[in-house]
Amino acid sequence: MEIDYNQDTLFGKKVISSINYDEQELIRDILFLFAPNKRIDVDPTYSIGVFYKNGLPQPTHKFDKFPQTHDTLEACSDNLPLHDDSIETIMFDPPFVIGGVDHEWVEEGSNIIGRRFSNFQSFEELKKMYSGSLKEFFRILKENGIVIFKCQDCVASAKQHFTHVWVMNEAVKTGFYPKDLFILLAKNRLIDGREQQHARKFHSYYWVFQKKVCKVDYK
């Protein structure tokens, strides 16, 4: 069944912008423009599926390291039980918080964001998970298949990490072509009360990576 991604307006086709406040609309636009089959085949970090509403259909395959729904299978994003060259579209929304310590043991009233989301112990741990996942996605994707990779820059131990830059470079190294980049603007963000040392992040990035040999040298 063909999916209506609300691209038609009273004035003709909608002009798709790289910036949006509406996450579901942003993902629908990406699927309309780039997904070979116009839908998501695999979500390897499904959690409880908060993406899938407002006309965005559920993925065919749902995985998570710690499944929270009855139809989600247990698997890590860097080791998925899927055949080579079998998937056309992947939605990847991995953890991005670097906590340094287990957020369950952090003093009450601090590290609010870390308490809400899973976190990494270090940026090196984040890179290892992201890199392994990209390699696995490249394995299971068909030629010209895409990964929608959500990521966010972060600050850890007072050091700025431009994660979205590293992600693009790692994807290119893996063999992906960076097809496009979208930005989701947040209407509000959780504030943890600590003294501010860097600009507060009010946006996330959505990379669109396509499985094909990249002809451009980004080094």
Backbone hydrogen bonds, N-H to C=O, Kabsch-Sander energy under -0.5 kcal/mol:
donor,donor_aa,acceptor,acceptor_aa,energy
5,Y,3,I,-0.7
9,T,12,G,-2.3
12,G,9,T,-1.5
14,K,7,Q,-3.2
16,I,14,K,-0.7
20,N,183,I,-2.1
23,E,21,Y,-0.7
26,L,22,D,-2.2
27,I,23,E,-2.3
28,R,24,Q,-2.6
29,D,25,E,-2.4
30,I,26,L,-2.0
31,L,27,I,-2.5
32,F,28,R,-2.5
33,L,29,D,-2.3
34,F,30,I,-3.0
35,A,30,I,-0.7
35,A,31,L,-0.9
38,K,35,A,-0.8
41,D,39,R,-0.5
41,D,89,T,-1.6
42,V,89,T,-1.8
43,D,61,H,-2.2
46,Y,43,D,-0.6
46,Y,63,F,-2.7
49,G,46,Y,-2.5
52,Y,49,G,-1.0
53,K,51,F,-1.7
56,L,53,K,-1.1
60,T,40,I,-1.2
61,H,41,D,-3.0
63,F,43,D,-2.6
64,D,73,L,-1.9
68,Q,47,S,-0.6
72,T,69,T,-1.5
73,L,62,K,-2.7
75,A,64,D,-1.6
75,A,73,L,-0.5
76,C,79,N,-0.6
79,N,76,C,-2.0
82,L,80,L,-2.3
85,D,139,R,-2.3
86,S,83,H,-0.8
86,S,140,I,-2.1
87,I,140,I,-2.5
90,I,146,I,-2.1
91,M,42,V,-2.7
92,F,90,I,-0.6
92,F,148,I,-3.2
93,D,91,M,-0.5
97,V,118,S,-0.7
99,G,97,V,-0.6
99,G,120,F,-2.3
100,G,120,F,-1.4
105,W,102,D,-2.2
106,V,103,H,-0.9
110,S,107,E,-1.9
115,R,111,N,-1.7
116,R,112,I,-1.3
117,F,113,I,-2.0
120,F,97,V,-3.1
126,L,122,S,-1.7
127,K,123,F,-2.6
128,K,124,E,-2.0
129,M,125,E,-1.9
130,Y,126,L,-2.7
131,S,127,K,-2.8
132,G,128,K,-2.1
133,S,129,M,-1.9
134,L,130,Y,-2.3
135,K,131,S,-2.0
136,E,132,G,-1.8
137,F,133,S,-2.6
138,F,134,L,-2.3
139,R,135,K,-1.6
140,I,136,E,-2.0
141,L,137,F,-1.9
142,K,87,I,-3.2
144,N,211,K,-2.3
145,G,142,K,-2.3
146,I,88,E,-2.5
147,V,209,F,-2.5
148,I,90,I,-3.3
149,F,147,V,-0.8
149,F,207,W,-2.5
150,K,92,F,-3.0
150,K,148,I,-0.7
151,C,205,Y,-2.3
154,C,161,H,-2.0
156,A,159,K,-2.4
159,K,156,A,-1.7
161,H,154,C,-3.0
162,F,160,Q,-0.5
163,T,161,H,-1.8
165,V,162,F,-1.1
166,W,162,F,-1.6
167,V,163,T,-2.8
168,M,164,H,-1.7
169,N,165,V,-2.1
170,E,166,W,-2.6
171,A,167,V,-2.5
172,V,168,M,-2.4
173,K,169,N,-2.1
174,T,170,E,-1.7
175,G,171,A,-1.2
176,F,171,A,-2.6
177,Y,210,Q,-2.9
179,K,177,Y,-1.4
179,K,208,V,-1.9
180,D,208,V,-1.3
182,F,206,Y,-2.2
183,I,18,S,-3.3
184,L,204,S,-2.4
185,L,20,N,-2.8
185,L,183,I,-0.6
186,A,202,F,-2.6
202,F,200,R,-0.7
204,S,184,L,-2.1
205,Y,151,C,-3.2
206,Y,182,F,-2.8
207,W,149,F,-2.7
208,V,180,D,-2.4
209,F,147,V,-2.5
209,F,207,W,-0.5
210,Q,177,Y,-2.8
211,K,145,G,-2.8
212,K,175,G,-0.8
212,K,210,Q,-1.2
218,Y,216,V,-0.7
